[in-house]
Amino acid sequence: MSTLINTTAFDRSTEPLFRILAPEQIEQIVHFRPDEDLLDRIDELAGKCTEGELTDDERAEYEGYVRANSFIAAVQLRARKFLSPGKGA
């Protein structure tokens, strides 16, 4: 139930943002991908995390990437919904 509530709150709070963006801009959000250097860094940190070899600074960096990835994924999901028939249903 809390996931449904959180999704509904996220959808409601992002609705005004998506309404001011052009469809082309929303498409860019849907198709956004990080550059190769960033993906390589995240892979490096993920490997070190799996092996238990992260320094405190690396752990903080990696956790930041994980949080950012979760946020971007949520925004992209919302963008896909917004572009689908029914506009954000």
N, CA, C and O atoms as CSV, one atom per row, in Angstrom:
chain,resi,resn,atom,element,x,y,z
A,1,MET,N,N,0.819,-1.194,0.000
A,1,MET,CA,C,0.000,0.000,0.000
A,1,MET,C,C,0.860,1.253,0.000
A,1,MET,O,O,0.540,2.209,-0.706
A,2,SER,N,N,1.950,1.279,0.776
A,2,SER,CA,C,2.762,2.488,0.819
A,2,SER,C,C,3.408,2.781,-0.524
A,2,SER,O,O,3.608,3.951,-0.853
A,3,THR,N,N,3.750,1.746,-1.328
A,3,THR,CA,C,4.311,1.972,-2.655
A,3,THR,C,C,3.280,2.661,-3.540
A,3,THR,O,O,3.616,3.589,-4.276
A,4,LEU,N,N,2.042,2.220,-3.475
A,4,LEU,CA,C,0.985,2.852,-4.255
A,4,LEU,C,C,0.834,4.308,-3.851
A,4,LEU,O,O,0.715,5.184,-4.708
A,5,ILE,N,N,0.838,4.571,-2.559
A,5,ILE,CA,C,0.708,5.944,-2.077
A,5,ILE,C,C,1.895,6.776,-2.540
A,5,ILE,O,O,1.713,7.904,-3.000
A,6,ASN,N,N,3.116,6.238,-2.427
A,6,ASN,CA,C,4.297,6.967,-2.855
A,6,ASN,C,C,4.279,7.232,-4.352
A,6,ASN,O,O,4.650,8.320,-4.792
A,7,THR,N,N,3.850,6.244,-5.146
A,7,THR,CA,C,3.763,6.429,-6.585
A,7,THR,C,C,2.744,7.497,-6.910
A,7,THR,O,O,2.993,8.356,-7.755
A,8,THR,N,N,1.602,7.457,-6.254
A,8,THR,CA,C,0.577,8.461,-6.485
A,8,THR,C,C,1.091,9.845,-6.116
A,8,THR,O,O,0.858,10.803,-6.853
A,9,ALA,N,N,1.776,9.968,-5.005
A,9,ALA,CA,C,2.332,11.264,-4.596
A,9,ALA,C,C,3.371,11.733,-5.598
A,9,ALA,O,O,3.397,12.911,-5.954
A,10,PHE,N,N,4.225,10.834,-6.059
A,10,PHE,CA,C,5.235,11.209,-7.047
A,10,PHE,C,C,4.568,11.663,-8.344
A,10,PHE,O,O,4.952,12.680,-8.922
A,11,ASP,N,N,3.573,10.911,-8.795
A,11,ASP,CA,C,2.855,11.288,-10.017
A,11,ASP,C,C,2.193,12.653,-9.871
A,11,ASP,O,O,2.277,13.493,-10.767
A,12,ARG,N,N,1.546,12.861,-8.752
A,12,ARG,CA,C,0.873,14.154,-8.536
A,12,ARG,C,C,1.868,15.304,-8.475
A,12,ARG,O,O,1.598,16.386,-8.996
A,13,SER,N,N,3.009,15.080,-7.847
A,13,SER,CA,C,3.964,16.174,-7.693
A,13,SER,C,C,4.749,16.454,-8.969
A,13,SER,O,O,5.254,17.562,-9.150
A,14,THR,N,N,4.859,15.469,-9.854
A,14,THR,CA,C,5.579,15.706,-11.107
A,14,THR,C,C,4.660,16.127,-12.250
A,14,THR,O,O,5.141,16.597,-13.281
A,15,GLU,N,N,3.385,15.973,-12.092
A,15,GLU,CA,C,2.422,16.345,-13.138
A,15,GLU,C,C,2.645,17.768,-13.662
A,15,GLU,O,O,2.720,17.950,-14.877
A,16,PRO,N,N,2.752,18.773,-12.805
A,16,PRO,CA,C,2.954,20.139,-13.317
A,16,PRO,C,C,4.241,20.284,-14.137
A,16,PRO,O,O,4.277,21.033,-15.113
A,17,LEU,N,N,5.279,19.577,-13.744
A,17,LEU,CA,C,6.537,19.636,-14.482
A,17,LEU,C,C,6.359,19.080,-15.895
A,17,LEU,O,O,6.779,19.705,-16.869
A,18,PHE,N,N,5.743,17.922,-16.003
A,18,PHE,CA,C,5.560,17.317,-17.321
A,18,PHE,C,C,4.609,18.122,-18.190
A,18,PHE,O,O,4.722,18.087,-19.415
A,19,ARG,N,N,3.688,18.835,-17.593
A,19,ARG,CA,C,2.752,19.659,-18.368
A,19,ARG,C,C,3.441,20.850,-19.042
A,19,ARG,O,O,2.964,21.330,-20.070
A,20,ILE,N,N,4.553,21.333,-18.481
A,20,ILE,CA,C,5.228,22.480,-19.102
A,20,ILE,C,C,6.301,22.055,-20.106
A,20,ILE,O,O,6.853,22.899,-20.812
A,21,LEU,N,N,6.602,20.754,-20.176
A,21,LEU,CA,C,7.603,20.267,-21.111
A,21,LEU,C,C,6.968,19.909,-22.446
A,21,LEU,O,O,5.842,19.415,-22.498
A,22,ALA,N,N,7.697,20.162,-23.519
A,22,ALA,CA,C,7.250,19.743,-24.838
A,22,ALA,C,C,7.374,18.226,-24.947
A,22,ALA,O,O,8.223,17.630,-24.284
A,23,PRO,N,N,6.549,17.599,-25.762
A,23,PRO,CA,C,6.647,16.143,-25.926
A,23,PRO,C,C,8.056,15.687,-26.308
A,23,PRO,O,O,8.495,14.621,-25.875
A,24,GLU,N,N,8.757,16.468,-27.101
A,24,GLU,CA,C,10.126,16.117,-27.495
A,24,GLU,C,C,11.054,16.087,-26.277
A,24,GLU,O,O,11.948,15.246,-26.196
A,25,GLN,N,N,10.841,16.995,-25.343
A,25,GLN,CA,C,11.650,17.018,-24.131
A,25,GLN,C,C,11.347,15.807,-23.252
A,25,GLN,O,O,12.252,15.230,-22.647
A,26,ILE,N,N,10.104,15.435,-23.185
A,26,ILE,CA,C,9.723,14.254,-22.406
A,26,ILE,C,C,10.324,13.007,-23.037
A,26,ILE,O,O,10.781,12.112,-22.326
A,27,GLU,N,N,10.328,12.939,-24.354
A,27,GLU,CA,C,10.967,11.820,-25.061
A,27,GLU,C,C,12.457,11.748,-24.718
A,27,GLU,O,O,13.003,10.659,-24.542
A,28,GLN,N,N,13.106,12.898,-24.625
A,28,GLN,CA,C,14.527,12.915,-24.262
A,28,GLN,C,C,14.738,12.347,-22.865
A,28,GLN,O,O,15.726,11.654,-22.619
A,29,ILE,N,N,13.829,12.632,-21.960
A,29,ILE,CA,C,13.913,12.067,-20.601
A,29,ILE,C,C,13.778,10.545,-20.668
A,29,ILE,O,O,14.539,9.817,-20.030
A,30,VAL,N,N,12.801,10.073,-21.447
A,30,VAL,CA,C,12.576,8.629,-21.575
A,30,VAL,C,C,13.834,7.928,-22.073
A,30,VAL,O,O,14.166,6.838,-21.605
A,31,HIS,N,N,14.530,8.543,-23.010
A,31,HIS,CA,C,15.672,7.897,-23.658
A,31,HIS,C,C,17.018,8.289,-23.065
A,31,HIS,O,O,18.059,7.902,-23.597
A,32,PHE,N,N,17.018,9.046,-21.977
A,32,PHE,CA,C,18.275,9.460,-21.355
A,32,PHE,C,C,19.073,8.246,-20.893
A,32,PHE,O,O,18.526,7.312,-20.308
A,33,ARG,N,N,20.364,8.277,-21.165
A,33,ARG,CA,C,21.299,7.265,-20.677
A,33,ARG,C,C,22.579,7.976,-20.255
A,33,ARG,O,O,23.009,8.914,-20.926
A,34,PRO,N,N,23.189,7.548,-19.163
A,34,PRO,CA,C,24.450,8.165,-18.736
A,34,PRO,C,C,25.564,7.852,-19.730
A,34,PRO,O,O,25.482,6.883,-20.485
A,35,ASP,N,N,26.607,8.682,-19.721
A,35,ASP,CA,C,27.726,8.455,-20.634
A,35,ASP,C,C,28.560,7.256,-20.180
A,35,ASP,O,O,28.452,6.801,-19.041
A,36,GLU,N,N,29.380,6.763,-21.081
A,36,GLU,CA,C,30.172,5.552,-20.822
A,36,GLU,C,C,31.125,5.706,-19.644
A,36,GLU,O,O,31.312,4.761,-18.879
A,37,ASP,N,N,31.731,6.884,-19.484
A,37,ASP,CA,C,32.644,7.085,-18.356
A,37,ASP,C,C,31.929,6.908,-17.028
A,37,ASP,O,O,32.463,6.291,-16.106
A,38,LEU,N,N,30.727,7.446,-16.931
A,38,LEU,CA,C,29.957,7.303,-15.696
A,38,LEU,C,C,29.561,5.843,-15.476
A,38,LEU,O,O,29.663,5.333,-14.360
A,39,LEU,N,N,29.111,5.175,-16.529
A,39,LEU,CA,C,28.746,3.762,-16.393
A,39,LEU,C,C,29.947,2.925,-15.965
A,39,LEU,O,O,29.814,2.016,-15.146
A,40,ASP,N,N,31.115,3.230,-16.517
A,40,ASP,CA,C,32.330,2.512,-16.126
A,40,ASP,C,C,32.639,2.731,-14.649
A,40,ASP,O,O,33.019,1.795,-13.945
A,41,ARG,N,N,32.475,3.976,-14.176
A,41,ARG,CA,C,32.753,4.275,-12.763
A,41,ARG,C,C,31.773,3.534,-11.852
A,41,ARG,O,O,32.169,2.978,-10.827
A,42,ILE,N,N,30.509,3.528,-12.226
A,42,ILE,CA,C,29.506,2.827,-11.420
A,42,ILE,C,C,29.816,1.330,-11.393
A,42,ILE,O,O,29.720,0.697,-10.342
A,43,ASP,N,N,30.186,0.762,-12.541
A,43,ASP,CA,C,30.552,-0.661,-12.586
A,43,ASP,C,C,31.756,-0.955,-11.699
A,43,ASP,O,O,31.795,-1.966,-10.997
A,44,GLU,N,N,32.738,-0.055,-11.742
A,44,GLU,CA,C,33.925,-0.230,-10.899
A,44,GLU,C,C,33.549,-0.240,-9.423
A,44,GLU,O,O,33.990,-1.101,-8.662
A,45,LEU,N,N,32.728,0.730,-9.030
A,45,LEU,CA,C,32.312,0.804,-7.630
A,45,LEU,C,C,31.433,-0.384,-7.244
A,45,LEU,O,O,31.534,-0.894,-6.128
A,46,ALA,N,N,30.572,-0.826,-8.158
A,46,ALA,CA,C,29.714,-1.987,-7.875
A,46,ALA,C,C,30.567,-3.224,-7.630
A,46,ALA,O,O,30.289,-4.007,-6.721
A,47,GLY,N,N,31.599,-3.397,-8.439
A,47,GLY,CA,C,32.495,-4.537,-8.253
A,47,GLY,C,C,33.201,-4.483,-6.907
A,47,GLY,O,O,33.300,-5.489,-6.204
A,48,LYS,N,N,33.693,-3.294,-6.553
A,48,LYS,CA,C,34.370,-3.140,-5.264
A,48,LYS,C,C,33.397,-3.368,-4.107
A,48,LYS,O,O,33.764,-3.919,-3.069
A,49,CYS,N,N,32.154,-2.936,-4.305
A,49,CYS,CA,C,31.140,-3.131,-3.265
A,49,CYS,C,C,30.879,-4.631,-3.068
A,49,CYS,O,O,30.806,-5.113,-1.938
A,50,THR,N,N,30.743,-5.346,-4.163
A,50,THR,CA,C,30.517,-6.790,-4.094
A,50,THR,C,C,31.653,-7.494,-3.355
A,50,THR,O,O,31.431,-8.449,-2.610
A,51,GLU,N,N,32.852,-7.014,-3.573
A,51,GLU,CA,C,34.034,-7.620,-2.942
A,51,GLU,C,C,34.296,-7.073,-1.532
A,51,GLU,O,O,35.210,-7.531,-0.847
A,52,GLY,N,N,33.487,-6.087,-1.100
A,52,GLY,CA,C,33.687,-5.491,0.218
A,52,GLY,C,C,34.924,-4.621,0.297
A,52,GLY,O,O,35.542,-4.521,1.357
A,53,GLU,N,N,35.297,-3.988,-0.808
A,53,GLU,CA,C,36.535,-3.219,-0.871
A,53,GLU,C,C,36.344,-1.713,-1.029
A,53,GLU,O,O,37.297,-1.005,-1.354
A,54,LEU,N,N,35.150,-1.218,-0.809
A,54,LEU,CA,C,34.908,0.223,-0.942
A,54,LEU,C,C,35.485,0.991,0.240
A,54,LEU,O,O,35.371,0.560,1.388
A,55,THR,N,N,36.108,2.136,-0.051
A,55,THR,CA,C,36.480,3.053,1.019
A,55,THR,C,C,35.211,3.789,1.443
A,55,THR,O,O,34.180,3.671,0.783
A,56,ASP,N,N,35.276,4.531,2.518
A,56,ASP,CA,C,34.108,5.306,2.959
A,56,ASP,C,C,33.686,6.304,1.887
A,56,ASP,O,O,32.496,6.461,1.615
A,57,ASP,N,N,34.658,6.977,1.279
A,57,ASP,CA,C,34.345,7.946,0.225
A,57,ASP,C,C,33.714,7.263,-0.993
A,57,ASP,O,O,32.763,7.782,-1.578
A,58,GLU,N,N,34.242,6.111,-1.365
A,58,GLU,CA,C,33.680,5.383,-2.497
A,58,GLU,C,C,32.268,4.888,-2.194
A,58,GLU,O,O,31.400,4.902,-3.067
A,59,ARG,N,N,32.045,4.455,-0.962
A,59,ARG,CA,C,30.703,3.997,-0.581
A,59,ARG,C,C,29.705,5.154,-0.694
A,59,ARG,O,O,28.599,4.978,-1.205
A,60,ALA,N,N,30.098,6.323,-0.218
A,60,ALA,CA,C,29.216,7.492,-0.309
A,60,ALA,C,C,28.941,7.841,-1.777
A,60,ALA,O,O,27.808,8.155,-2.144
A,61,GLU,N,N,29.976,7.784,-2.605
A,61,GLU,CA,C,29.811,8.054,-4.033
A,61,GLU,C,C,28.866,7.034,-4.668
A,61,GLU,O,O,27.942,7.396,-5.396
A,62,TYR,N,N,29.112,5.758,-4.381
A,62,TYR,CA,C,28.287,4.691,-4.952
A,62,TYR,C,C,26.833,4.819,-4.507
A,62,TYR,O,O,25.922,4.666,-5.320
A,63,GLU,N,N,26.610,5.094,-3.241
A,63,GLU,CA,C,25.244,5.275,-2.745
A,63,GLU,C,C,24.559,6.450,-3.431
A,63,GLU,O,O,23.356,6.409,-3.689
A,64,GLY,N,N,25.326,7.498,-3.725
A,64,GLY,CA,C,24.774,8.634,-4.459
A,64,GLY,C,C,24.324,8.228,-5.857
A,64,GLY,O,O,23.263,8.647,-6.320
A,65,TYR,N,N,25.134,7.412,-6.525
A,65,TYR,CA,C,24.748,6.924,-7.849
A,65,TYR,C,C,23.513,6.037,-7.780
A,65,TYR,O,O,22.647,6.109,-8.652
A,66,VAL,N,N,23.429,5.212,-6.761
A,66,VAL,CA,C,22.264,4.339,-6.604
A,66,VAL,C,C,21.005,5.181,-6.400
A,66,VAL,O,O,19.972,4.914,-7.015
A,67,ARG,N,N,21.089,6.197,-5.538
A,67,ARG,CA,C,19.929,7.077,-5.315
A,67,ARG,C,C,19.559,7.824,-6.589
A,67,ARG,O,O,18.381,7.920,-6.931
A,68,ALA,N,N,20.556,8.356,-7.296
A,68,ALA,CA,C,20.293,9.088,-8.541
A,68,ALA,C,C,19.644,8.164,-9.567
A,68,ALA,O,O,18.703,8.558,-10.254
A,69,ASN,N,N,20.147,6.936,-9.669
A,69,ASN,CA,C,19.585,5.985,-10.623
A,69,ASN,C,C,18.123,5.687,-10.302
A,69,ASN,O,O,17.295,5.600,-11.209
A,70,SER,N,N,17.806,5.533,-9.043
A,70,SER,CA,C,16.416,5.280,-8.641
A,70,SER,C,C,15.523,6.458,-9.006
A,70,SER,O,O,14.411,6.272,-9.498
A,71,PHE,N,N,16.012,7.666,-8.763
A,71,PHE,CA,C,15.238,8.861,-9.099
A,71,PHE,C,C,15.033,8.962,-10.611
A,71,PHE,O,O,13.918,9.204,-11.072
A,72,ILE,N,N,16.101,8.777,-11.378
A,72,ILE,CA,C,15.999,8.875,-12.832
A,72,ILE,C,C,15.046,7.810,-13.375
A,72,ILE,O,O,14.248,8.090,-14.269
A,73,ALA,N,N,15.124,6.607,-12.844
A,73,ALA,CA,C,14.217,5.539,-13.281
A,73,ALA,C,C,12.762,5.912,-13.001
A,73,ALA,O,O,11.887,5.659,-13.830
A,74,ALA,N,N,12.501,6.509,-11.845
A,74,ALA,CA,C,11.136,6.921,-11.503
A,74,ALA,C,C,10.655,8.032,-12.435
A,74,ALA,O,O,9.504,8.022,-12.871
A,75,VAL,N,N,11.527,8.985,-12.739
A,75,VAL,CA,C,11.160,10.076,-13.649
A,75,VAL,C,C,10.912,9.526,-15.049
A,75,VAL,O,O,9.971,9.944,-15.723
A,76,GLN,N,N,11.747,8.599,-15.485
A,76,GLN,CA,C,11.557,8.010,-16.814
A,76,GLN,C,C,10.253,7.214,-16.885
A,76,GLN,O,O,9.545,7.276,-17.890
A,77,LEU,N,N,9.940,6.485,-15.852
A,77,LEU,CA,C,8.677,5.750,-15.822
A,77,LEU,C,C,7.508,6.717,-15.916
A,77,LEU,O,O,6.555,6.486,-16.661
A,78,ARG,N,N,7.586,7.779,-15.170
A,78,ARG,CA,C,6.522,8.789,-15.199
A,78,ARG,C,C,6.439,9.432,-16.577
A,78,ARG,O,O,5.341,9.699,-17.066
A,79,ALA,N,N,7.572,9.682,-17.206
A,79,ALA,CA,C,7.583,10.267,-18.546
A,79,ALA,C,C,6.909,9.324,-19.545
A,79,ALA,O,O,6.132,9.765,-20.392
A,80,ARG,N,N,7.207,8.032,-19.443
A,80,ARG,CA,C,6.569,7.053,-20.329
A,80,ARG,C,C,5.048,7.057,-20.136
A,80,ARG,O,O,4.286,7.036,-21.102
A,81,LYS,N,N,4.630,7.084,-18.879
A,81,LYS,CA,C,3.191,7.119,-18.592
A,81,LYS,C,C,2.570,8.385,-19.158
A,81,LYS,O,O,1.472,8.357,-19.714
A,82,PHE,N,N,3.282,9.494,-19.010
A,82,PHE,CA,C,2.741,10.771,-19.457
A,82,PHE,C,C,2.561,10.790,-20.971
A,82,PHE,O,O,1.610,11.387,-21.475
A,83,LEU,N,N,3.466,10.143,-21.698
A,83,LEU,CA,C,3.380,10.114,-23.158
A,83,LEU,C,C,2.373,9.099,-23.676
A,83,LEU,O,O,1.961,9.167,-24.834
A,84,SER,N,N,1.973,8.158,-22.827
A,84,SER,CA,C,1.030,7.132,-23.270
A,84,SER,C,C,-0.372,7.710,-23.406
A,84,SER,O,O,-0.671,8.751,-22.820
A,85,PRO,N,N,-1.237,7.046,-24.173
A,85,PRO,CA,C,-2.615,7.519,-24.287
A,85,PRO,C,C,-3.245,7.684,-22.908
A,85,PRO,O,O,-3.060,6.841,-22.030
A,86,GLY,N,N,-3.976,8.750,-22.726
A,86,GLY,CA,C,-4.597,9.032,-21.448
A,86,GLY,C,C,-3.770,10.007,-20.627
A,86,GLY,O,O,-4.184,10.370,-19.526
A,87,LYS,N,N,-2.614,10.446,-21.121
A,87,LYS,CA,C,-1.747,11.450,-20.490
A,87,LYS,C,C,-1.576,11.257,-19.001
A,87,LYS,O,O,-2.237,11.919,-18.200
A,88,GLY,N,N,-0.702,10.366,-18.635
A,88,GLY,CA,C,-0.324,10.217,-17.233
A,88,GLY,C,C,-1.210,9.305,-16.425
A,88,GLY,O,O,-1.141,9.283,-15.196
A,89,ALA,N,N,-2.029,8.567,-17.102
A,89,ALA,CA,C,-2.911,7.645,-16.379
A,89,ALA,C,C,-2.130,6.576,-15.672
A,89,ALA,O,O,-2.716,5.716,-15.014
